[in-house]
Amino acid sequence: MELSELIIRERVRDTVAAYTHSGDRLQLTAMVDCFTQNGVLEVKGRNAAVGKSAITAMLAPKADTASDTDPQKIDKFFIRHFVTNLRFDSIEPERVETSAYFAVFTPKGVDHWGRYRDVLVPSGDRWLFASRFVSVDATVDNSWFGSR
């Protein structure tokens, strides 16, 4: 493996981790900053969000569920995304395709799980999502995700 490929891989891993950690901390701006300006976020079964403002709108808590994620209102509420088996399906100097599995936990335990399919492109020293496809394989009864 060439050093340039190793650098690409590590920058992609950093973006995946930044997205996950930002989401877990409910830092919407930092989460959306992991996308290109015209990036696409698609959750299977929902309309795709194209562009940072649409992605922000998709990810923002809804008025009727905001109290579910408001740390001031819910004692010890948390979200933890675990991403595993990150596979580099294609690595080119201007485009990387990856796939991974994820599981999301809240204080009640596992909430939902599924797969990510991503396309990332270089942007300065970072690699950003040009597109992220989220396929939720299953949720538990009364899932936090299902209420969103």
N, C-alpha and C positions, 0 to 999 in steps of 0.2 A: 504494500500500500504506500502510495506517495504521501509526503507530508501535507501537500495541499488537500488531499482527500480527507486526511485525518482532521485538519483544521475545519473543513466544511462539516464533517460529522459532529464535531464538538460544538460548533456554533448552532447547528440544528438542534442538538440535544439541549443546549442552553435555552433556545426559544421554546421548546416543548415544556421545559421546566418553568420558565418565566410565566408562560400562559397558565400553567397549573397552579403555581404558587399565588399568582395574582388572583385567580378565581377563588382559591381557598381563602384568601384574605379579603374578598369582596372589593378588590381594587379594580374596578371596571376599566378605568382609563389605561392602566398598565396592561391589562389583559388585551384590550383592543389594539394597543400599540404593538402587539405581536403580529398584526396583519399589515399587508401593504395597503396603500391608500384605497385601492379598488379591490381589496381582498374579498373573498366569498366565504361565508360560514353557512353551511347547510347541515341541518339536523334532519335525518330521514323522517319523512312524513310531514315536514313543515316547509313553508316557503323559504327559499334561500335568502340570506341577507347579503347584499352587495354593497361594499363600501363601509368605511369606518362608522359613519353615522347610523347606517342600518344595522350593523353588527352591535353597536351600542344599544340601540332600541331593542334588539332581540334579546340581549343578555341582561338588560336592566330589570330589576325586580318589578313586578306588576303591583299596582296599588293594593289589590286584594291579597297579595301574598307577601308584601314587604315586611310585615311583622314576623313572618316565619324566619327571616334572615337578619333581622335587626338585633345585633348583639346587646343593645340596651334593653330590649323587651324580652328576650329569650335567654334564660340562664344557661350558660355553657353550650350555646349552639355553636357548631362548627361544621365545616365542609372539608373533606380531605379527598383529593383525587390521587389515585395511584395508577401510574402509567407503567406498563410492562411490555417486554418483548418488542421494543422499538426496532423495527426492521427497515433497513435502507433498501428499498426496492429498485431505485435508480439514482445514480449520482452523476450529474453533469456539472460543468463549471457554472452554468446559469440556471440550473433547475435540479431539485432533489425531490424524489417521491418517497414517502415513508408510510408505514402502517404500524399500528400498535393496538394493544388492548388496554382498557381502563376499567376501574371500579371506583365508585364514589361512596364515601361513608359520611354519615351524620351521627349525632349522639345516639340515634336508635339502632345503628349498625349499618350494614350494607344497604344502600338506597337504590342504586341502578348501576348497570355495567354494559360495556359494549366495545366498539372499535372506532378508531380514528383512521382516516385515510387523508394524508396531507400532501400538498405540493408547496414547497418553499423555494424562495428566490433570494438572491443576495441583495442587500440594501446597506451600503456602507460596510461596516464591520460585522453587521448582523445578517442573519437569514430570517426572513419573515414569511408568514403564511400567505401564499397567493390564494390558496383554497384549503379549507378544512371541512371534511365530510365526517359527521358524527352519526354513527349507527348505534342506537341504544338497543341492545339485545333484549333486556328485560328490566323490570322495576319490581320492587316489593309493594305489597298492599299499602296504601296511604303514603306513597313515595313523595318525598320533597320535590323531586324532579317532576313527577306527574302533576303536581299542583301548579306548576309554572306554565 
